[in-house]
């Protein structure tokens, strides 16, 4: 609990700017009548919890506290699954729920490996690449999609690949791809949904909160570039 409160305090201090952005978004929705305020606030809170778990995962991985990392991974997956189910049944958006297949596989890998010392070697980067290709192909063939959902799907693919990697550099660079694709895709989703009459609360929450993760990983970029250069 102390660790969660500490990370929450650090998160709020480092990313205070997201709260004015979110307040502005709520005012915009209220005065333009372009969305459901209750839905947007609740989805934002769930996304906030999910992003907090992501930050806790990175902090504990960096400190080599892998058991806590795995439990935070489990918490992140459970939270993201809740948002994905809502997105599918309430908003008819399939890109979130489809990639739960990959997220659940990565959760099994991390919890079994770091919590119970069982390494299911089949759950590796190669397998996740294959699974993501099949999921992406199924998404494009059978589900309605737009540019923003394709970008989000690419982001989900990147994050699920790094979640099973034991290489710190692979984790970092795939995470960077993840936040770029998710942020840009979600922003396009917000704009598209506004023009169609009702702002997408999931896309809005992803956009605002993933910006914090983007800033977090950009700050780490110089150190990882040095590591990459040093190995060549």
C-alpha positions as CSV (number, residue, x, y, z in Angstrom):
1,X,0.0,0.0,0.0
2,X,2.8,2.4,0.8
3,X,4.4,1.7,-2.5
4,X,1.1,2.4,-4.3
5,X,0.7,5.7,-2.4
6,X,4.3,6.7,-3.1
7,X,3.9,6.0,-6.9
8,X,0.6,7.8,-6.9
9,X,2.2,10.8,-5.3
10,X,5.1,10.7,-7.7
11,X,2.8,10.2,-10.7
12,X,0.6,13.2,-9.7
13,X,3.6,15.4,-9.1
14,X,5.3,14.6,-12.3
15,X,2.2,14.6,-14.4
16,X,0.1,17.3,-12.8
17,X,-0.6,18.8,-16.2
18,X,-3.0,15.9,-17.2
19,X,-5.6,17.1,-14.6
20,X,-6.1,20.6,-16.2
21,X,-6.3,18.8,-19.6
22,X,-8.9,16.4,-18.3
23,X,-10.9,19.3,-16.7
24,X,-10.8,21.2,-20.0
25,X,-12.0,18.1,-21.8
26,X,-14.9,17.7,-19.3
27,X,-15.9,21.4,-19.7
28,X,-15.7,21.0,-23.5
29,X,-18.0,18.0,-23.4
30,X,-20.4,19.7,-21.0
31,X,-20.8,22.9,-22.9
32,X,-20.9,21.3,-26.4
33,X,-23.1,18.4,-25.4
34,X,-20.7,16.1,-27.3
35,X,-20.4,13.2,-24.9
36,X,-21.6,11.4,-21.7
37,X,-19.8,13.0,-18.7
38,X,-20.4,10.1,-16.3
39,X,-19.1,7.6,-18.8
40,X,-16.0,9.7,-19.6
41,X,-15.2,10.2,-15.9
42,X,-15.6,6.5,-15.0
43,X,-13.5,5.4,-18.0
44,X,-10.9,8.0,-17.1
45,X,-10.7,6.6,-13.6
46,X,-10.3,3.0,-14.8
47,X,-7.6,4.2,-17.3
48,X,-5.9,6.1,-14.5
49,X,-5.7,2.9,-12.4
50,X,-4.4,1.0,-15.4
51,X,-1.7,3.5,-16.1
52,X,-0.8,3.5,-12.4
53,X,-0.2,-0.2,-12.6
54,X,1.9,0.3,-15.7
55,X,4.1,2.8,-13.8
56,X,4.3,0.4,-10.9
57,X,5.4,-2.3,-13.2
58,X,8.2,-0.3,-14.7
59,X,9.4,1.0,-11.3
60,X,9.5,-2.5,-9.8
61,X,11.1,-4.0,-12.9
62,X,13.8,-1.4,-12.7
63,X,14.3,-2.2,-9.0
64,X,14.3,-6.0,-9.8
65,X,11.3,-6.5,-7.6
66,X,9.8,-8.9,-10.1
67,X,7.2,-10.5,-7.8
68,X,5.5,-7.1,-7.3
69,X,6.0,-6.4,-11.1
70,X,4.0,-9.6,-11.9
71,X,1.2,-8.7,-9.5
72,X,1.0,-5.2,-11.0
73,X,0.9,-6.8,-14.4
74,X,-2.1,-8.9,-13.2
75,X,-3.8,-5.8,-11.9
76,X,-3.2,-3.9,-15.2
77,X,-4.7,-6.8,-17.2
78,X,-7.8,-7.0,-15.0
79,X,-8.4,-3.3,-15.2
80,X,-7.8,-3.2,-19.0
81,X,-10.1,-6.2,-19.4
82,X,-12.9,-4.3,-17.7
83,X,-12.5,-1.3,-20.0
84,X,-12.3,-3.6,-23.0
85,X,-15.5,-5.4,-22.1
86,X,-17.3,-2.0,-21.8
87,X,-15.8,-0.9,-25.1
88,X,-17.1,-4.0,-26.9
89,X,-20.6,-4.2,-25.4
90,X,-21.4,-0.5,-25.0
91,X,-19.5,1.1,-27.8
92,X,-19.1,-1.8,-30.2
93,X,-15.4,-1.4,-30.4
94,X,-13.6,-4.7,-30.9
95,X,-9.9,-3.7,-31.0
96,X,-9.8,-3.6,-27.2
97,X,-11.3,-7.0,-26.4
98,X,-9.5,-8.8,-29.2
99,X,-6.1,-8.0,-27.8
100,X,-7.1,-9.4,-24.4
101,X,-6.0,-12.7,-25.9
102,X,-2.4,-11.4,-26.0
103,X,-2.6,-9.6,-22.7
104,X,-3.8,-12.7,-20.9
105,X,-1.0,-14.8,-22.4
106,X,1.6,-12.2,-21.2
107,X,0.0,-12.2,-17.7
108,X,0.2,-16.0,-17.5
109,X,3.9,-15.7,-18.5
110,X,4.9,-13.0,-15.9
111,X,2.9,-14.3,-13.0
112,X,4.0,-17.9,-13.5
113,X,7.7,-16.9,-14.0
114,X,8.1,-14.2,-11.4
115,X,5.6,-15.3,-8.7
116,X,5.8,-19.2,-9.0
117,X,9.2,-19.6,-10.6
118,X,7.7,-21.6,-13.6
119,X,9.0,-20.6,-17.0
120,X,6.6,-21.5,-19.8
121,X,9.2,-21.0,-22.6
122,X,6.6,-21.3,-25.3
123,X,5.2,-17.9,-24.2
124,X,7.9,-15.8,-25.7
125,X,8.4,-12.9,-28.2
126,X,8.1,-15.2,-31.2
127,X,4.8,-16.7,-30.1
128,X,3.4,-13.3,-29.3
129,X,4.4,-12.0,-32.7
130,X,2.6,-14.9,-34.4
131,X,-0.5,-14.5,-32.2
132,X,-0.6,-10.7,-32.8
133,X,-0.4,-11.3,-36.6
134,X,-3.4,-13.7,-36.4
135,X,-5.3,-11.2,-34.1
136,X,-4.5,-8.3,-36.4
137,X,-5.6,-10.3,-39.5
138,X,-8.9,-11.3,-37.8
139,X,-9.5,-7.7,-36.8
140,X,-9.0,-6.4,-40.3
141,X,-11.1,-9.2,-41.9
142,X,-14.0,-9.6,-39.6
143,X,-14.4,-6.4,-37.6
144,X,-15.3,-2.8,-38.5
145,X,-12.2,-0.6,-38.2
146,X,-10.9,2.9,-38.8
147,X,-7.4,4.4,-38.9
148,X,-7.3,5.1,-35.2
149,X,-8.3,1.5,-34.2
150,X,-5.6,0.2,-36.5
151,X,-3.0,2.4,-34.8
152,X,-4.3,1.3,-31.4
153,X,-4.0,-2.4,-32.5
154,X,-0.4,-1.8,-33.5
155,X,0.2,-0.3,-30.0
156,X,-1.4,-3.3,-28.3
157,X,0.7,-5.6,-30.4
158,X,3.9,-3.8,-29.3
159,X,3.1,-3.8,-25.6
160,X,2.1,-7.5,-25.6
161,X,5.4,-8.5,-27.2
162,X,7.5,-6.6,-24.7
163,X,5.6,-8.0,-21.8
164,X,7.0,-11.4,-22.4
165,X,10.5,-10.3,-23.2
166,X,13.3,-10.6,-20.6
167,X,15.5,-8.1,-22.5
168,X,15.4,-4.7,-20.9
169,X,16.2,-3.0,-24.3
170,X,13.5,-4.8,-26.1
171,X,11.0,-3.9,-23.4
172,X,12.0,-0.2,-23.7
173,X,11.9,0.2,-27.5
174,X,8.6,-1.8,-27.9
175,X,7.1,0.3,-25.1
176,X,8.1,3.5,-27.0
177,X,6.4,2.2,-30.1
178,X,3.4,1.3,-28.0
179,X,2.9,4.8,-26.6
180,X,3.5,6.5,-30.0
181,X,0.9,4.4,-31.7
182,X,-1.6,4.4,-28.9
183,X,-1.4,8.2,-28.3
184,X,-1.7,9.1,-32.0
185,X,-4.4,6.5,-32.6
186,X,-6.5,7.6,-29.6
187,X,-6.2,11.3,-30.5
188,X,-7.6,10.5,-34.0
189,X,-10.3,8.4,-32.3
190,X,-11.3,11.4,-30.1
191,X,-11.4,13.7,-33.1
192,X,-13.4,11.3,-35.3
193,X,-15.9,10.6,-32.5
194,X,-16.4,14.3,-31.9
195,X,-17.4,14.9,-35.5
196,X,-19.8,12.0,-35.4
197,X,-21.6,13.5,-32.4
198,X,-20.3,11.9,-29.2
199,X,-16.7,11.9,-27.9
200,X,-15.4,8.4,-27.3
201,X,-14.6,8.2,-23.6
202,X,-12.2,5.3,-24.0
203,X,-10.1,7.0,-26.7
204,X,-10.1,10.2,-24.6
205,X,-8.9,8.5,-21.5
206,X,-6.2,6.6,-23.5
207,X,-5.0,9.8,-25.2
208,X,-4.7,11.9,-22.0
209,X,-3.2,9.2,-19.8
210,X,-0.9,7.6,-22.4
211,X,0.7,11.0,-22.9
212,X,2.1,10.6,-19.4
213,X,3.6,7.2,-20.3
214,X,5.0,8.8,-23.5
215,X,6.7,11.6,-21.5
216,X,8.0,8.9,-19.1
217,X,9.6,6.8,-21.8
218,X,11.0,9.8,-23.7
219,X,12.9,10.9,-20.6
220,X,14.5,7.4,-20.6
221,X,15.5,7.6,-24.3
222,X,19.0,9.1,-23.9
223,X,20.1,6.4,-21.4
224,X,18.8,3.6,-23.7
225,X,20.5,5.1,-26.7
226,X,23.8,5.1,-24.8
227,X,23.2,1.4,-23.9
228,X,22.5,0.6,-27.5
229,X,25.6,2.4,-28.8
230,X,27.7,0.8,-26.1
231,X,26.8,-2.7,-27.3
232,X,27.9,-2.0,-30.9
